[in-house]
Amino acid sequence: MTVKSELVDEYYLIIIDGELDASSSIHLDKAMKEAVNSGLKKILINCENLHYISSAGLGVFISYIQEMEAKQIKLVLFNMSQKVYKVFEILGLHRLLQITDTEEEAKVITNEL
């Protein structure tokens, strides 16, 4: 699993590739910490190549919700497979995190929030 980060305009983009489990969630946590501390108010996460997510991976997202709210940071996940989305939906996380189909929709949402 790899996690890549890049700055694109006013967005902090995180790209997840592979399976997000207990051992690889450390990489996502590092990328999320850098994004939250970057000073940017818009974080986009490309989940197109995210094939599996464990509770440890979900925990990384959950652990940043309050801090992002306090810092008024907008987070949107996009390009998520139905299989991975189902995990978020079963746990009710689709209500706590913004999830869209495309990067364009994600950008629109971060500008509206």
N, C-alpha and C positions, 0 to 999 in steps of 0.2 A: 504494500500500500504506500502511496505517496501523497503528500499534501504540498501543493505549491501555492505561493502567495504572490500577488502583484498589485501594484497601484494602477488603476485605470480611471483617469479623470478624477472625480471626487469620490470614487468607490475603492474600497479595499476588497479585492477579489481573492477568494480562497477556492482552489480546485482540488477536489478529493477524487483519487483514482484507486480503486480496489476495494478491499474489505476493511471496514472499520471495526476492529475488535479491541480487546483489552490491551494487547501489546502495541497496536498501532494508534490507539486513541491519544497517546502521548504526543504524537506529531500534530494532531488536530488541536489539542490543548495549547501547544506552543503557538500555532498559527492564530488561534482565537485570541490568546493573550496579546500577541503583537498587534493584531487588528484593533482590539479594544483600547490598547494604549497608544495607538498611532495618532490619535487626535481626529481621525476621520469619523464622520457621523453615519456613514453608509457602508454596510458590510454585505457583500453578496457571496453566496456559497454555491458553486457549481457542483451538483450531485450527479451529473450525467453518467460518470463512470463509477459511481458508488454502487457496488453490487450487494453489499451486506452491511448491516449495522447491528452491533451488539448493545447490551445495556450500558457498557462502559462508554461506547461512542455516543449514545443518547445522553448519558450523564454529562459529557463535556458541554453539549449545547445547553442543558438545563442549568449547569453551574454558572453560566454567564448571563442568564436572563435578567436577574436583578441588577447586576452591575451595568448592563447595557441600558436598562430602563433609567437608572440613576444618571447615567452619562448622556442620555437622550440619543443613543445609537440605534439606528434602524438596521435590522438583520433580516435578510430574505434568502431562503434556499430555493434553488430552481433546478429544472431538468432532472427531477427525481423519478426514478422508475416506480411503477405501480407497486412492486414488491416491497421496496423500501418505504414508500409512502404509507403502505398498509400498516407497517410497524408504528410509524408516528401516529396514525389514525387510531389504532387499537389502544394506544396509551394516552390518547387525548392530546398529544403534543402538537397536532395540527391546529389546535385552538390557541396554543401559547406561542407558536412560531409561525411566521408568514412563509408559505410555500406556494410557488407559482410554477407554471409549465415552462416559461421561457425567461431568458435574461432580460429581454425587453420589458416584459411584465414586471419583473423584479425591480428594474430601474424606475418604472412608473410608480410602483408601490412605495419605494423609498422616498420618492419626491412628494408623495401625498401624505405620508405618515407624519 
